[in-house]
């Protein structure tokens, strides 16, 4: 007779917990990466909105624009450029962390699934044993009825 209890149930519970934790970490890493990508996009848009284009210092000075305003704009644009570079580096780091978290979750899922397959096989074996026992009992009952019917007809003593 097959033991009805799945002997690896505790291990399956542990693996499921590890997988769920890994899935949570992956979701968190994905949120961080999406936020970092949004920051890069926002900073890039801010940098594009400064609109200096191909304006040179000579053009600014000859057009009568306040040189201090031009210098402030250039400084602001340089700061945005540095910020964009930092945010791009943060995005690369966030992508790396997401890939690491994805690999951890994939391993945890694989490990959990292996135990789940064993549990499925165990459940099938238990069910097959139960069906066999039920069939054996039905055969026994049918055999007893047939024997009683034969005795009642006077065929067997």
N, C-alpha and C positions, 0 to 999 in steps of 0.2 A: 504494500500500500504506500502511496506517495504522501509524504508529510504535507499537510495543507498549508503550513506556515512557510513563507518564503524566507529562507535562511539569510539572505543578503538584504533584508528590508532596512536594517539600520544603515548599511553602507549606501543603499539607494537614497535614503533620506539625507545622509551627509552629502552625497554627490549632488543631489537636487539643491540643497542649500548653497553649496559652492557655486553651482551654475547660476542660481538666482542672484547671488552676490556679484558674480562676474557680469551678468546682464545689467545689473544696476550700475556697475562701474562703466560699462560700455555706453550706457545711455547718458551718464554724466559726462564722459569724454566726448560724446557726440554733441551734447549741448555746448560744451566749452569750445569745440571746434567751430560750430555754427556761429557762436557769439564772436569768436576771433575773426571769422570770415566777414561778418557784418561790420566789425570795427575796421577791417582793412578797406572794405567798400566805402564806408562812411568817410574815412580819412582820405581815400583817393578822390572822392567827390569834393571834399573840402579843398583839397589841393588844386583840383581842376577849377574850382570856383574862384581861386585867387586871381586868375585871368591876366597874368603878366604877359603871357605869350612870348613874343619876340621883341618886347619893348626893351630898349637899351638905356643905360644911364645917360648917354649923350642925347638921345631922343627926349628923355624926361627933362633934362636940364635945358635943352633948347626950346621945349614947348612951354616952359614957365611953370611946370608942376613943381610943387614943393619937394626938394630933394629928401628931406627928412621923412616925408610920407612915403616916398618911393623906397627909401632904405628900410622903413618899418615893414612895408609890404614884402620886400625881399627877405628880410629876417623872418617874418611870419611864414613865408613860403618855405624857407630853409628848415624852420622848426617842424612844419608839417611834413616835409620830406623825411626828416629824421624820425618823426613819429610813425610815418608810414613804414619805414624800414623796420622799426621795432615791432610794429604790429604784424608785419609779414613774418618776422622771425617767430613771434608768438603763435601765429597760425601754423607754421611748419612744426613747431613743438606740439601744438594741439593735434595736428594730424598724426604725428608720430605716436602720441599717447593713445589716440583713438585706435590706431593700428595695433598697438600693443594690447589694449583692452579687448579688441576684437579677437586677437589670437588666443588670449586667455579664455574668453568666453567659448570660442570654438573648441578648445581642448576640454573645457569643463562640460560642454554639451555632448561631445563625443564620449567622454567617460560616463556621463549619466545615461546616455542612450545605450551603451553596452550593458549596463546593469538592468535597464528597462527591458531590453531584449531577453535577458536571462529570466526576468520576472514573467514576461509574456510566455516563454517556454514552460516555466514552472506552472503557471496558471493553466496552460493547455494540458500539461501532464496530469494535473489534479483533476481537471474536468474529464479527461479520458479515463482516469482511474475510477472516477465516480460513475461515469457511463458504463464502464465495464462491470462494476459492482452491481449497478442497477440491472443490467442485462443478465448477469449471473443469477440475481434474485428472481427475476422474471422467468428465466429458464427453469429454475428450481420449482417455482410455483406451478408453471405449466407442466413440468414433469410429474409433480405430485398429483395434479388434477388428472393427468392422463393415466397414472397408475391407479387412482381411485376409480376412475371410469371403467378401466379394464377389469378391476376386481368386481365392480358392481355388475358388469356384464357376465361375470363368471369366467373370464378368460385367464386370469392369473390368481394363484392361490396365495 
